[in-house]
Amino acid sequence: MSFEYLEESQSLIGKIDYKINRLLNKEEIEALTEYTAGQLLDGIGSGFQQERMLERLDCPIINYEEFKVDQSS
């Protein structure tokens, strides 16, 4: 896992690399994407966003529409 901060948009971009021995089909990519998102949310705790919102603090968001999968053989 690696991160990059984009100053112009004040965004933190995360990158996760999985090493596998074959290309994945569409269903496998969707399952891996859902699994990864679930792990990211579990990692910060289920109440994290709600607590920050109640305290009127900035709240990180996982933008699922920005998920991107690149495969190479």
Contacts in CASP RR format, 6 or more apart in sequence:
PFRMAT RR
TARGET T0000
AUTHOR 0000-0000-0000
METHOD contacts of the structure
MODEL  1
MSFEYLEESQSLIGKIDYKINRLLNKEEIEALTEYTAGQLLDGIGSGFQQ
ERMLERLDCPIINYEEFKVDQSS
1 14 0 8 1.000
1 15 0 8 1.000
1 16 0 8 1.000
1 17 0 8 1.000
2 14 0 8 1.000
2 15 0 8 1.000
3 12 0 8 1.000
3 13 0 8 1.000
3 14 0 8 1.000
3 15 0 8 1.000
4 12 0 8 1.000
4 13 0 8 1.000
4 14 0 8 1.000
4 15 0 8 1.000
5 11 0 8 1.000
5 12 0 8 1.000
5 13 0 8 1.000
6 12 0 8 1.000
6 13 0 8 1.000
12 60 0 8 1.000
16 36 0 8 1.000
18 32 0 8 1.000
23 71 0 8 1.000
23 73 0 8 1.000
24 32 0 8 1.000
24 69 0 8 1.000
24 71 0 8 1.000
29 69 0 8 1.000
32 69 0 8 1.000
33 67 0 8 1.000
33 69 0 8 1.000
36 67 0 8 1.000
37 62 0 8 1.000
37 64 0 8 1.000
37 67 0 8 1.000
40 62 0 8 1.000
41 62 0 8 1.000
44 60 0 8 1.000
49 59 0 8 1.000
49 60 0 8 1.000
49 61 0 8 1.000
52 58 0 8 1.000
52 59 0 8 1.000
53 59 0 8 1.000
END
